Amino acid sequence: MIHLYELNGYNIVLDVNSGCIHEVDKETYAVLEFLRDKIGEGIIFDYDKENLVAEVKEALAGKVAEADIQEIMEDVFELSDMGQLFSEDVFKPLADELKMRQSVLKAMCLHVAHACNMDCEYCFAGKGEYHGEAGLMSYETGARAIEYLIENSPGRRNLEVDFFGGEPLLNWEVVKKLVAYGRSREEETGKNFRFTLTTNGLLLDDEVIDFCNREMGNVVISLDGSPETNDRMRHTKEGGGTYDLIVDKFKKFAEKRGGDYYMRGTYTRNNLHFAEDIFHMADLGFKELSMEPVVAPPEAPYALKDEDSDVLEREYEKLALEMIKRRDEGRPFSFYHYTIDFEGGPCIAKRISGCGVGTEYVAVTPEGDIYPCHQFVGDEKFILGNLSEGITHPEVREQFEKCNVYSHEECGDCFARLYCSGGCAANAYHSTGSVTGVYGLGCDLHKKRIECAVMMKVDKERKRNRVNV
């Protein structure tokens, strides 16, 4: 299977199963379009080469010269023989086996606070309380959670713990003690902890910044863009805006930290032209940015709609073009969904299996209940068990053991399947009622992000080669 598209003046061809990227001229693009429509998911060596060349010449007569077609087809056959074009999908038969490699726990979202000092309109967590009672995790529960992660991660050395909420800085003393506890267990258990923190920034101060810079492998900070955009959805408990309360703190944090953070925003139907909000954050000096589409009940006034797809896709293209411009001018910034390692990873097991929700990764509440991930917390249908008894509802976990890119029927003919791994199970459930469903709008947007990321890679390589000539 191949995917062809034109963007920013480049004719780009992706070989889906091998991951190879080709930038071609318009004549080759026309030939490959014909072959794509004829072959589809097939492989080119299943066809009689001489007859196939004749078919191409007949179909493209008057559009591409016969001599050019002959030369192009020779290149096509060579690339096909090398497994770089119309390559075979050798992964589908191995999907269940590869998914089983995710059966060992390695990461935990530790809900140290089911409470928040903000009142964001779109909050999926019920204003930080996850539709239950407000509460803070005790040190004892957190330490037991870390022990649970240690005990249930045989064969794993590197473990991850994300301090999450609500707002985790409301329970900051416990966070610090839990980091110390985790570090105290590393040598004896042979484990290495990578701690991360997600915060809205209201309580960010020098002591928090310095501690995070020492101990946190990554920090996610939350801002939606310009003052107008941010304050429309992200409020204080009293209903006021939050931009002016946090932006200078975030600037200080980013300056002292340097890297290994993400400024994460959410866009809604209120700011469909979200690229401008990303540019605003970049202009403030933030270098590592992310902006996610809101997932909300369809009746919510800020919910995205299917008809928004075209304008949102144009925004992603606008973002990519501006990022190229700023990169070439020596003032680059990164965008999470465009940060793809096309050469080194992730491994094929991860590409097929996804984030490991419910298998490699779980969330733990202040009461010690275990859920597949933070977006399922509070939905009793998805409780896996608790720290005291372990997994008491294996049938819930089994749903996620079956989650891989090939368990989604809609993914079978999608060029992006080995980049998105079938998408987010929580988004699928909340939009379709099934963890193996597909959130259609989110899927369309992710495909556009992949196209933009690939185009940016092509542009970078083209300019690098031009300089080296």
Secondary structure as GFF3:
##gff-version 3
##sequence-region A 1 469
A	DSSP	beta_strand	2	7	.	.	.	ID=ss1
A	DSSP	beta_strand	10	15	.	.	.	ID=ss2
A	DSSP	beta_strand	21	24	.	.	.	ID=ss3
A	DSSP	alpha_helix	26	39	.	.	.	ID=ss4
A	DSSP	three_ten_helix	44	46	.	.	.	ID=ss5
A	DSSP	alpha_helix	49	59	.	.	.	ID=ss6
A	DSSP	alpha_helix	66	81	.	.	.	ID=ss7
A	DSSP	three_ten_helix	92	94	.	.	.	ID=ss8
A	DSSP	alpha_helix	95	100	.	.	.	ID=ss9
A	DSSP	beta_strand	107	111	.	.	.	ID=ss10
A	DSSP	beta_strand	113	114	.	.	.	ID=ss11
A	DSSP	beta_strand	135	136	.	.	.	ID=ss12
A	DSSP	alpha_helix	139	151	.	.	.	ID=ss13
A	DSSP	beta_strand	158	164	.	.	.	ID=ss14
A	DSSP	three_ten_helix	168	171	.	.	.	ID=ss15
A	DSSP	alpha_helix	172	189	.	.	.	ID=ss16
A	DSSP	beta_strand	192	199	.	.	.	ID=ss17
A	DSSP	alpha_helix	206	215	.	.	.	ID=ss18
A	DSSP	beta_strand	216	222	.	.	.	ID=ss19
A	DSSP	alpha_helix	227	233	.	.	.	ID=ss20
A	DSSP	alpha_helix	243	257	.	.	.	ID=ss21
A	DSSP	beta_strand	261	267	.	.	.	ID=ss22
A	DSSP	three_ten_helix	269	271	.	.	.	ID=ss23
A	DSSP	alpha_helix	275	283	.	.	.	ID=ss24
A	DSSP	beta_strand	288	293	.	.	.	ID=ss25
A	DSSP	three_ten_helix	306	308	.	.	.	ID=ss26
A	DSSP	alpha_helix	309	328	.	.	.	ID=ss27
A	DSSP	beta_strand	334	335	.	.	.	ID=ss28
A	DSSP	three_ten_helix	336	338	.	.	.	ID=ss29
A	DSSP	alpha_helix	348	353	.	.	.	ID=ss30
A	DSSP	beta_strand	361	364	.	.	.	ID=ss31
A	DSSP	beta_strand	369	371	.	.	.	ID=ss32
A	DSSP	three_ten_helix	374	376	.	.	.	ID=ss33
A	DSSP	three_ten_helix	380	382	.	.	.	ID=ss34
A	DSSP	beta_strand	385	386	.	.	.	ID=ss35
A	DSSP	beta_strand	390	391	.	.	.	ID=ss36
A	DSSP	alpha_helix	394	401	.	.	.	ID=ss37
A	DSSP	three_ten_helix	405	407	.	.	.	ID=ss38
A	DSSP	three_ten_helix	409	411	.	.	.	ID=ss39
A	DSSP	alpha_helix	417	420	.	.	.	ID=ss40
A	DSSP	alpha_helix	425	432	.	.	.	ID=ss41
A	DSSP	alpha_helix	440	468	.	.	.	ID=ss42
###
